[in-house]
């Protein structure tokens, strides 16, 4: 089991937007590959989604994305 994707979004309220020249605005934060919650004992704690490259196992990288969205 894995915590794979999480996305939090905040939409600015109309009371704020009405004071600006924008039609809408939002911001969001996304995170991917955050946490391996459980791995089968047969795998000896190794992540089953490791990327095999030339005999070297590389774990999936954690990524974070922050997005601002403005509509005019």
PyMOL Python script that loads the backbone (N, CA, C, O; Angstrom):
from pymol import cmd

cmd.read_pdbstr("""\
ATOM      1  N   UNK A   1       0.848  -1.174   0.000  1.00  0.00           N
ATOM      2  CA  UNK A   1       0.000   0.000   0.000  1.00  0.00           C
ATOM      3  C   UNK A   1       0.890   1.231   0.000  1.00  0.00           C
ATOM      4  O   UNK A   1       1.965   1.256   0.599  1.00  0.00           O
ATOM      5  N   UNK A   2       0.403   2.247  -0.691  1.00  0.00           N
ATOM      6  CA  UNK A   2       1.218   3.438  -0.864  1.00  0.00           C
ATOM      7  C   UNK A   2       0.320   4.672  -0.860  1.00  0.00           C
ATOM      8  O   UNK A   2      -0.805   4.642  -1.359  1.00  0.00           O
ATOM      9  N   UNK A   3       0.831   5.742  -0.295  1.00  0.00           N
ATOM     10  CA  UNK A   3       0.179   7.041  -0.420  1.00  0.00           C
ATOM     11  C   UNK A   3       0.764   7.657  -1.684  1.00  0.00           C
ATOM     12  O   UNK A   3       1.869   8.199  -1.669  1.00  0.00           O
ATOM     13  N   UNK A   4       0.015   7.569  -2.775  1.00  0.00           N
ATOM     14  CA  UNK A   4       0.545   7.888  -4.099  1.00  0.00           C
ATOM     15  C   UNK A   4       0.344   9.350  -4.502  1.00  0.00           C
ATOM     16  O   UNK A   4       1.308  10.029  -4.858  1.00  0.00           O
ATOM     17  N   UNK A   5      -0.890   9.837  -4.451  1.00  0.00           N
ATOM     18  CA  UNK A   5      -1.183  11.200  -4.915  1.00  0.00           C
ATOM     19  C   UNK A   5      -2.067  11.927  -3.913  1.00  0.00           C
ATOM     20  O   UNK A   5      -3.048  11.379  -3.410  1.00  0.00           O
ATOM     21  N   UNK A   6      -1.699  13.166  -3.637  1.00  0.00           N
ATOM     22  CA  UNK A   6      -2.502  14.035  -2.776  1.00  0.00           C
ATOM     23  C   UNK A   6      -2.534  15.405  -3.442  1.00  0.00           C
ATOM     24  O   UNK A   6      -1.507  15.919  -3.885  1.00  0.00           O
ATOM     25  N   UNK A   7      -3.742  15.995  -3.507  1.00  0.00           N
ATOM     26  CA  UNK A   7      -3.858  17.331  -4.085  1.00  0.00           C
ATOM     27  C   UNK A   7      -4.810  18.157  -3.224  1.00  0.00           C
ATOM     28  O   UNK A   7      -5.935  17.744  -2.943  1.00  0.00           O
ATOM     29  N   UNK A   8      -4.342  19.316  -2.818  1.00  0.00           N
ATOM     30  CA  UNK A   8      -5.148  20.257  -2.046  1.00  0.00           C
ATOM     31  C   UNK A   8      -5.329  21.515  -2.892  1.00  0.00           C
ATOM     32  O   UNK A   8      -4.361  22.054  -3.428  1.00  0.00           O
ATOM     33  N   UNK A   9      -6.572  21.976  -3.008  1.00  0.00           N
ATOM     34  CA  UNK A   9      -6.863  23.152  -3.812  1.00  0.00           C
ATOM     35  C   UNK A   9      -7.655  24.152  -2.989  1.00  0.00           C
ATOM     36  O   UNK A   9      -8.571  23.788  -2.252  1.00  0.00           O
ATOM     37  N   UNK A  10      -7.288  25.421  -3.127  1.00  0.00           N
ATOM     38  CA  UNK A  10      -8.022  26.500  -2.473  1.00  0.00           C
ATOM     39  C   UNK A  10      -8.484  27.471  -3.549  1.00  0.00           C
ATOM     40  O   UNK A  10      -7.674  27.991  -4.315  1.00  0.00           O
ATOM     41  N   UNK A  11      -9.787  27.712  -3.603  1.00  0.00           N
ATOM     42  CA  UNK A  11     -10.345  28.695  -4.530  1.00  0.00           C
ATOM     43  C   UNK A  11     -10.609  29.973  -3.749  1.00  0.00           C
ATOM     44  O   UNK A  11     -11.275  29.958  -2.714  1.00  0.00           O
ATOM     45  N   UNK A  12     -10.082  31.065  -4.253  1.00  0.00           N
ATOM     46  CA  UNK A  12     -10.277  32.342  -3.582  1.00  0.00           C
ATOM     47  C   UNK A  12     -11.759  32.713  -3.620  1.00  0.00           C
ATOM     48  O   UNK A  12     -12.412  32.515  -4.644  1.00  0.00           O
ATOM     49  N   UNK A  13     -12.292  33.238  -2.541  1.00  0.00           N
ATOM     50  CA  UNK A  13     -13.725  33.551  -2.480  1.00  0.00           C
ATOM     51  C   UNK A  13     -14.090  34.720  -3.404  1.00  0.00           C
ATOM     52  O   UNK A  13     -13.252  35.558  -3.736  1.00  0.00           O
ATOM     53  N   UNK A  14     -15.356  34.749  -3.804  1.00  0.00           N
ATOM     54  CA  UNK A  14     -15.834  35.820  -4.678  1.00  0.00           C
ATOM     55  C   UNK A  14     -15.678  37.189  -4.041  1.00  0.00           C
ATOM     56  O   UNK A  14     -15.460  38.176  -4.743  1.00  0.00           O
ATOM     57  N   UNK A  15     -15.786  37.263  -2.729  1.00  0.00           N
ATOM     58  CA  UNK A  15     -15.623  38.549  -2.053  1.00  0.00           C
ATOM     59  C   UNK A  15     -14.223  39.129  -2.293  1.00  0.00           C
ATOM     60  O   UNK A  15     -14.063  40.348  -2.340  1.00  0.00           O
ATOM     61  N   UNK A  16     -13.231  38.285  -2.442  1.00  0.00           N
ATOM     62  CA  UNK A  16     -11.868  38.726  -2.766  1.00  0.00           C
ATOM     63  C   UNK A  16     -11.746  39.014  -4.264  1.00  0.00           C
ATOM     64  O   UNK A  16     -11.177  40.033  -4.656  1.00  0.00           O
ATOM     65  N   UNK A  17     -12.277  38.124  -5.096  1.00  0.00           N
ATOM     66  CA  UNK A  17     -12.167  38.245  -6.549  1.00  0.00           C
ATOM     67  C   UNK A  17     -12.868  39.514  -7.052  1.00  0.00           C
ATOM     68  O   UNK A  17     -12.372  40.180  -7.961  1.00  0.00           O
ATOM     69  N   UNK A  18     -14.012  39.842  -6.464  1.00  0.00           N
ATOM     70  CA  UNK A  18     -14.772  41.015  -6.904  1.00  0.00           C
ATOM     71  C   UNK A  18     -13.987  42.316  -6.741  1.00  0.00           C
ATOM     72  O   UNK A  18     -14.271  43.295  -7.431  1.00  0.00           O
ATOM     73  N   UNK A  19     -13.020  42.339  -5.855  1.00  0.00           N
ATOM     74  CA  UNK A  19     -12.202  43.534  -5.619  1.00  0.00           C
ATOM     75  C   UNK A  19     -11.038  43.644  -6.597  1.00  0.00           C
ATOM     76  O   UNK A  19     -10.303  44.632  -6.585  1.00  0.00           O
ATOM     77  N   UNK A  20     -10.873  42.634  -7.439  1.00  0.00           N
ATOM     78  CA  UNK A  20      -9.756  42.611  -8.395  1.00  0.00           C
ATOM     79  C   UNK A  20     -10.304  42.606  -9.817  1.00  0.00           C
ATOM     80  O   UNK A  20     -11.516  42.662 -10.021  1.00  0.00           O
ATOM     81  N   UNK A  21      -9.418  42.539 -10.786  1.00  0.00           N
ATOM     82  CA  UNK A  21      -9.798  42.487 -12.197  1.00  0.00           C
ATOM     83  C   UNK A  21      -9.845  41.056 -12.710  1.00  0.00           C
ATOM     84  O   UNK A  21      -9.934  40.833 -13.918  1.00  0.00           O
ATOM     85  N   UNK A  22      -9.786  40.082 -11.803  1.00  0.00           N
ATOM     86  CA  UNK A  22      -9.823  38.674 -12.200  1.00  0.00           C
ATOM     87  C   UNK A  22     -11.245  38.125 -12.148  1.00  0.00           C
ATOM     88  O   UNK A  22     -12.096  38.640 -11.424  1.00  0.00           O
ATOM     89  N   UNK A  23     -11.492  37.060 -12.935  1.00  0.00           N
ATOM     90  CA  UNK A  23     -12.775  36.360 -12.899  1.00  0.00           C
ATOM     91  C   UNK A  23     -12.760  35.255 -11.845  1.00  0.00           C
ATOM     92  O   UNK A  23     -13.778  34.984 -11.210  1.00  0.00           O
ATOM     93  N   UNK A  24     -11.606  34.622 -11.662  1.00  0.00           N
ATOM     94  CA  UNK A  24     -11.454  33.589 -10.632  1.00  0.00           C
ATOM     95  C   UNK A  24      -9.969  33.381 -10.356  1.00  0.00           C
ATOM     96  O   UNK A  24      -9.109  33.761 -11.150  1.00  0.00           O
ATOM     97  N   UNK A  25      -9.696  32.775  -9.222  1.00  0.00           N
ATOM     98  CA  UNK A  25      -8.307  32.492  -8.848  1.00  0.00           C
ATOM     99  C   UNK A  25      -8.286  31.298  -7.901  1.00  0.00           C
ATOM    100  O   UNK A  25      -9.179  31.126  -7.072  1.00  0.00           O
ATOM    101  N   UNK A  26      -7.258  30.488  -8.042  1.00  0.00           N
ATOM    102  CA  UNK A  26      -7.097  29.338  -7.148  1.00  0.00           C
ATOM    103  C   UNK A  26      -5.617  29.008  -7.033  1.00  0.00           C
ATOM    104  O   UNK A  26      -4.800  29.425  -7.854  1.00  0.00           O
ATOM    105  N   UNK A  27      -5.298  28.259  -6.005  1.00  0.00           N
ATOM    106  CA  UNK A  27      -3.935  27.748  -5.845  1.00  0.00           C
ATOM    107  C   UNK A  27      -4.049  26.306  -5.374  1.00  0.00           C
ATOM    108  O   UNK A  27      -4.999  25.939  -4.683  1.00  0.00           O
ATOM    109  N   UNK A  28      -3.074  25.499  -5.753  1.00  0.00           N
ATOM    110  CA  UNK A  28      -3.110  24.096  -5.351  1.00  0.00           C
ATOM    111  C   UNK A  28      -1.707  23.580  -5.089  1.00  0.00           C
ATOM    112  O   UNK A  28      -0.721  24.102  -5.611  1.00  0.00           O
ATOM    113  N   UNK A  29      -1.645  22.562  -4.282  1.00  0.00           N
ATOM    114  CA  UNK A  29      -0.407  21.873  -3.956  1.00  0.00           C
ATOM    115  C   UNK A  29      -0.637  20.389  -4.197  1.00  0.00           C
ATOM    116  O   UNK A  29      -1.561  19.796  -3.639  1.00  0.00           O
ATOM    117  N   UNK A  30       0.213  19.791  -5.035  1.00  0.00           N
ATOM    118  CA  UNK A  30       0.122  18.365  -5.341  1.00  0.00           C
ATOM    119  C   UNK A  30       1.400  17.679  -4.869  1.00  0.00           C
ATOM    120  O   UNK A  30       2.494  18.238  -4.949  1.00  0.00           O
ATOM    121  N   UNK A  31       1.236  16.471  -4.382  1.00  0.00           N
ATOM    122  CA  UNK A  31       2.388  15.663  -3.976  1.00  0.00           C
ATOM    123  C   UNK A  31       2.197  14.248  -4.516  1.00  0.00           C
ATOM    124  O   UNK A  31       1.091  13.711  -4.481  1.00  0.00           O
ATOM    125  N   UNK A  32       3.271  13.650  -5.013  1.00  0.00           N
ATOM    126  CA  UNK A  32       3.220  12.316  -5.601  1.00  0.00           C
ATOM    127  C   UNK A  32       4.290  11.432  -4.960  1.00  0.00           C
ATOM    128  O   UNK A  32       5.382  11.897  -4.632  1.00  0.00           O
ATOM    129  N   UNK A  33       3.958  10.143  -4.788  1.00  0.00           N
ATOM    130  CA  UNK A  33       4.883   9.147  -4.217  1.00  0.00           C
ATOM    131  C   UNK A  33       5.356   9.538  -2.829  1.00  0.00           C
ATOM    132  O   UNK A  33       6.555   9.544  -2.549  1.00  0.00           O
ATOM    133  N   UNK A  34       4.410   9.863  -1.966  1.00  0.00           N
ATOM    134  CA  UNK A  34       4.764  10.365  -0.647  1.00  0.00           C
ATOM    135  C   UNK A  34       5.271   9.307   0.318  1.00  0.00           C
ATOM    136  O   UNK A  34       6.250   9.529   1.031  1.00  0.00           O
ATOM    137  N   UNK A  35       4.605   8.156   0.343  1.00  0.00           N
ATOM    138  CA  UNK A  35       4.898   7.247   1.444  1.00  0.00           C
ATOM    139  C   UNK A  35       4.532   5.824   1.076  1.00  0.00           C
ATOM    140  O   UNK A  35       3.449   5.580   0.544  1.00  0.00           O
ATOM    141  N   UNK A  36       5.413   4.887   1.350  1.00  0.00           N
ATOM    142  CA  UNK A  36       5.124   3.463   1.230  1.00  0.00           C
ATOM    143  C   UNK A  36       4.587   3.021   2.580  1.00  0.00           C
ATOM    144  O   UNK A  36       5.336   2.928   3.553  1.00  0.00           O
ATOM    145  N   UNK A  37       3.287   2.747   2.640  1.00  0.00           N
ATOM    146  CA  UNK A  37       2.633   2.413   3.900  1.00  0.00           C
ATOM    147  C   UNK A  37       2.928   0.980   4.310  1.00  0.00           C
ATOM    148  O   UNK A  37       3.141   0.687   5.487  1.00  0.00           O
ATOM    149  N   UNK A  38       2.937   0.091   3.325  1.00  0.00           N
ATOM    150  CA  UNK A  38       3.115  -1.328   3.637  1.00  0.00           C
ATOM    151  C   UNK A  38       3.769  -2.014   2.453  1.00  0.00           C
ATOM    152  O   UNK A  38       3.395  -1.766   1.306  1.00  0.00           O
ATOM    153  N   UNK A  39       4.743  -2.875   2.718  1.00  0.00           N
ATOM    154  CA  UNK A  39       5.368  -3.690   1.688  1.00  0.00           C
ATOM    155  C   UNK A  39       5.296  -5.147   2.125  1.00  0.00           C
ATOM    156  O   UNK A  39       5.481  -5.455   3.302  1.00  0.00           O
ATOM    157  N   UNK A  40       5.034  -6.024   1.199  1.00  0.00           N
ATOM    158  CA  UNK A  40       4.912  -7.453   1.493  1.00  0.00           C
ATOM    159  C   UNK A  40       6.213  -7.975   2.124  1.00  0.00           C
ATOM    160  O   UNK A  40       7.306  -7.609   1.690  1.00  0.00           O
ATOM    161  N   UNK A  41       6.091  -8.818   3.134  1.00  0.00           N
ATOM    162  CA  UNK A  41       7.267  -9.384   3.810  1.00  0.00           C
ATOM    163  C   UNK A  41       8.165 -10.160   2.848  1.00  0.00           C
ATOM    164  O   UNK A  41       9.374 -10.244   3.063  1.00  0.00           O
ATOM    165  N   UNK A  42       7.586 -10.726   1.790  1.00  0.00           N
ATOM    166  CA  UNK A  42       8.370 -11.490   0.813  1.00  0.00           C
ATOM    167  C   UNK A  42       9.346 -10.595   0.048  1.00  0.00           C
ATOM    168  O   UNK A  42      10.315 -11.079  -0.537  1.00  0.00           O
ATOM    169  N   UNK A  43       9.083  -9.285   0.059  1.00  0.00           N
ATOM    170  CA  UNK A  43       9.963  -8.359  -0.654  1.00  0.00           C
ATOM    171  C   UNK A  43      11.099  -7.832   0.226  1.00  0.00           C
ATOM    172  O   UNK A  43      11.933  -7.055  -0.236  1.00  0.00           O
ATOM    173  N   UNK A  44      11.130  -8.253   1.485  1.00  0.00           N
ATOM    174  CA  UNK A  44      12.181  -7.833   2.430  1.00  0.00           C
ATOM    175  C   UNK A  44      12.278  -6.309   2.543  1.00  0.00           C
ATOM    176  O   UNK A  44      13.374  -5.754   2.616  1.00  0.00           O
ATOM    177  N   UNK A  45      11.124  -5.642   2.556  1.00  0.00           N
ATOM    178  CA  UNK A  45      11.097  -4.198   2.721  1.00  0.00           C
ATOM    179  C   UNK A  45      11.398  -3.398   1.476  1.00  0.00           C
ATOM    180  O   UNK A  45      11.419  -2.168   1.526  1.00  0.00           O
ATOM    181  N   UNK A  46      11.635  -4.071   0.346  1.00  0.00           N
ATOM    182  CA  UNK A  46      11.937  -3.383  -0.904  1.00  0.00           C
ATOM    183  C   UNK A  46      10.640  -2.879  -1.529  1.00  0.00           C
ATOM    184  O   UNK A  46       9.639  -3.594  -1.552  1.00  0.00           O
ATOM    185  N   UNK A  47      10.660  -1.671  -2.025  1.00  0.00           N
ATOM    186  CA  UNK A  47       9.510  -1.079  -2.692  1.00  0.00           C
ATOM    187  C   UNK A  47       9.281  -1.817  -4.014  1.00  0.00           C
ATOM    188  O   UNK A  47      10.198  -1.884  -4.832  1.00  0.00           O
ATOM    189  N   UNK A  48       8.088  -2.371  -4.247  1.00  0.00           N
ATOM    190  CA  UNK A  48       7.842  -3.134  -5.472  1.00  0.00           C
ATOM    191  C   UNK A  48       7.836  -2.271  -6.730  1.00  0.00           C
ATOM    192  O   UNK A  48       7.875  -2.814  -7.834  1.00  0.00           O
ATOM    193  N   UNK A  49       7.788  -0.966  -6.605  1.00  0.00           N
ATOM    194  CA  UNK A  49       7.784  -0.090  -7.772  1.00  0.00           C
ATOM    195  C   UNK A  49       9.148   0.523  -8.048  1.00  0.00           C
ATOM    196  O   UNK A  49       9.246   1.479  -8.817  1.00  0.00           O
ATOM    197  N   UNK A  50      10.208  -0.011  -7.433  1.00  0.00           N
ATOM    198  CA  UNK A  50      11.546   0.498  -7.720  1.00  0.00           C
ATOM    199  C   UNK A  50      11.821   0.370  -9.207  1.00  0.00           C
ATOM    200  O   UNK A  50      11.386  -0.586  -9.850  1.00  0.00           O
ATOM    201  N   UNK A  51      12.533   1.321  -9.738  1.00  0.00           N
ATOM    202  CA  UNK A  51      12.902   1.329 -11.143  1.00  0.00           C
ATOM    203  C   UNK A  51      14.232   0.596 -11.283  1.00  0.00           C
ATOM    204  O   UNK A  51      15.230   1.008 -10.693  1.00  0.00           O
ATOM    205  N   UNK A  52      14.256  -0.485 -12.058  1.00  0.00           N
ATOM    206  CA  UNK A  52      15.488  -1.261 -12.269  1.00  0.00           C
ATOM    207  C   UNK A  52      16.267  -0.646 -13.433  1.00  0.00           C
ATOM    208  O   UNK A  52      15.741  -0.523 -14.538  1.00  0.00           O
ATOM    209  N   UNK A  53      17.508  -0.263 -13.186  1.00  0.00           N
ATOM    210  CA  UNK A  53      18.328   0.350 -14.226  1.00  0.00           C
ATOM    211  C   UNK A  53      19.757  -0.162 -14.103  1.00  0.00           C
ATOM    212  O   UNK A  53      20.493   0.244 -13.203  1.00  0.00           O
ATOM    213  N   UNK A  54      20.142  -1.036 -14.993  1.00  0.00           N
ATOM    214  CA  UNK A  54      21.521  -1.535 -15.014  1.00  0.00           C
ATOM    215  C   UNK A  54      21.926  -2.228 -13.728  1.00  0.00           C
ATOM    216  O   UNK A  54      23.078  -2.115 -13.311  1.00  0.00           O
ATOM    217  N   UNK A  55      21.002  -2.950 -13.082  1.00  0.00           N
ATOM    218  CA  UNK A  55      21.312  -3.658 -11.859  1.00  0.00           C
ATOM    219  C   UNK A  55      21.205  -2.801 -10.613  1.00  0.00           C
ATOM    220  O   UNK A  55      21.421  -3.288  -9.503  1.00  0.00           O
ATOM    221  N   UNK A  56      20.873  -1.524 -10.785  1.00  0.00           N
ATOM    222  CA  UNK A  56      20.744  -0.626  -9.641  1.00  0.00           C
ATOM    223  C   UNK A  56      19.269  -0.280  -9.470  1.00  0.00           C
ATOM    224  O   UNK A  56      18.597   0.096 -10.431  1.00  0.00           O
ATOM    225  N   UNK A  57      18.777  -0.407  -8.264  1.00  0.00           N
ATOM    226  CA  UNK A  57      17.386  -0.068  -7.990  1.00  0.00           C
ATOM    227  C   UNK A  57      17.299   1.360  -7.479  1.00  0.00           C
ATOM    228  O   UNK A  57      17.930   1.713  -6.483  1.00  0.00           O
ATOM    229  N   UNK A  58      16.518   2.172  -8.163  1.00  0.00           N
ATOM    230  CA  UNK A  58      16.317   3.552  -7.755  1.00  0.00           C
ATOM    231  C   UNK A  58      14.877   3.731  -7.307  1.00  0.00           C
ATOM    232  O   UNK A  58      13.962   3.358  -8.041  1.00  0.00           O
ATOM    233  N   UNK A  59      14.648   4.288  -6.131  1.00  0.00           N
ATOM    234  CA  UNK A  59      13.271   4.489  -5.674  1.00  0.00           C
ATOM    235  C   UNK A  59      12.575   5.575  -6.485  1.00  0.00           C
ATOM    236  O   UNK A  59      13.220   6.463  -7.043  1.00  0.00           O
ATOM    237  N   UNK A  60      11.256   5.489  -6.540  1.00  0.00           N
ATOM    238  CA  UNK A  60      10.481   6.542  -7.179  1.00  0.00           C
ATOM    239  C   UNK A  60      10.667   7.830  -6.387  1.00  0.00           C
ATOM    240  O   UNK A  60      10.623   7.819  -5.157  1.00  0.00           O
ATOM    241  N   UNK A  61      10.872   8.916  -7.077  1.00  0.00           N
ATOM    242  CA  UNK A  61      11.133  10.174  -6.392  1.00  0.00           C
ATOM    243  C   UNK A  61       9.828  10.826  -5.929  1.00  0.00           C
ATOM    244  O   UNK A  61       8.782  10.687  -6.564  1.00  0.00           O
ATOM    245  N   UNK A  62       9.920  11.525  -4.828  1.00  0.00           N
ATOM    246  CA  UNK A  62       8.802  12.321  -4.350  1.00  0.00           C
ATOM    247  C   UNK A  62       8.799  13.620  -5.148  1.00  0.00           C
ATOM    248  O   UNK A  62       9.847  14.226  -5.369  1.00  0.00           O
ATOM    249  N   UNK A  63       7.622  14.036  -5.573  1.00  0.00           N
ATOM    250  CA  UNK A  63       7.524  15.291  -6.300  1.00  0.00           C
ATOM    251  C   UNK A  63       6.437  16.153  -5.682  1.00  0.00           C
ATOM    252  O   UNK A  63       5.407  15.659  -5.224  1.00  0.00           O
ATOM    253  N   UNK A  64       6.693  17.437  -5.681  1.00  0.00           N
ATOM    254  CA  UNK A  64       5.751  18.422  -5.156  1.00  0.00           C
ATOM    255  C   UNK A  64       5.541  19.478  -6.232  1.00  0.00           C
ATOM    256  O   UNK A  64       6.495  19.922  -6.871  1.00  0.00           O
ATOM    257  N   UNK A  65       4.289  19.876  -6.429  1.00  0.00           N
ATOM    258  CA  UNK A  65       3.959  20.891  -7.422  1.00  0.00           C
ATOM    259  C   UNK A  65       3.029  21.918  -6.790  1.00  0.00           C
ATOM    260  O   UNK A  65       2.008  21.570  -6.197  1.00  0.00           O
ATOM    261  N   UNK A  66       3.400  23.191  -6.925  1.00  0.00           N
ATOM    262  CA  UNK A  66       2.564  24.277  -6.456  1.00  0.00           C
ATOM    263  C   UNK A  66       2.068  25.016  -7.687  1.00  0.00           C
ATOM    264  O   UNK A  66       2.859  25.372  -8.561  1.00  0.00           O
ATOM    265  N   UNK A  67       0.743  25.252  -7.761  1.00  0.00           N
ATOM    266  CA  UNK A  67       0.144  25.859  -8.940  1.00  0.00           C
ATOM    267  C   UNK A  67      -0.713  27.073  -8.535  1.00  0.00           C
ATOM    268  O   UNK A  67      -1.498  27.014  -7.588  1.00  0.00           O
ATOM    269  N   UNK A  68      -0.538  28.153  -9.272  1.00  0.00           N
ATOM    270  CA  UNK A  68      -1.404  29.318  -9.157  1.00  0.00           C
ATOM    271  C   UNK A  68      -2.192  29.415 -10.459  1.00  0.00           C
ATOM    272  O   UNK A  68      -1.623  29.316 -11.546  1.00  0.00           O
ATOM    273  N   UNK A  69      -3.503  29.609 -10.341  1.00  0.00           N
ATOM    274  CA  UNK A  69      -4.351  29.682 -11.522  1.00  0.00           C
ATOM    275  C   UNK A  69      -5.177  30.963 -11.447  1.00  0.00           C
ATOM    276  O   UNK A  69      -5.992  31.133 -10.540  1.00  0.00           O
ATOM    277  N   UNK A  70      -4.958  31.868 -12.414  1.00  0.00           N
ATOM    278  CA  UNK A  70      -5.693  33.121 -12.475  1.00  0.00           C
ATOM    279  C   UNK A  70      -6.446  33.185 -13.796  1.00  0.00           C
ATOM    280  O   UNK A  70      -5.859  32.987 -14.859  1.00  0.00           O
ATOM    281  N   UNK A  71      -7.738  33.461 -13.733  1.00  0.00           N
ATOM    282  CA  UNK A  71      -8.545  33.617 -14.943  1.00  0.00           C
ATOM    283  C   UNK A  71      -8.945  35.077 -15.073  1.00  0.00           C
ATOM    284  O   UNK A  71      -9.490  35.674 -14.144  1.00  0.00           O
ATOM    285  N   UNK A  72      -8.667  35.637 -16.235  1.00  0.00           N
ATOM    286  CA  UNK A  72      -8.938  37.057 -16.455  1.00  0.00           C
ATOM    287  C   UNK A  72     -10.186  37.261 -17.295  1.00  0.00           C
ATOM    288  O   UNK A  72     -10.562  38.399 -17.577  1.00  0.00           O
TER     289      UNK A  72
END
""", "prot")
cmd.dss("prot")
cmd.show_as("cartoon", "prot")
cmd.util.cbc("prot")
cmd.orient("prot")
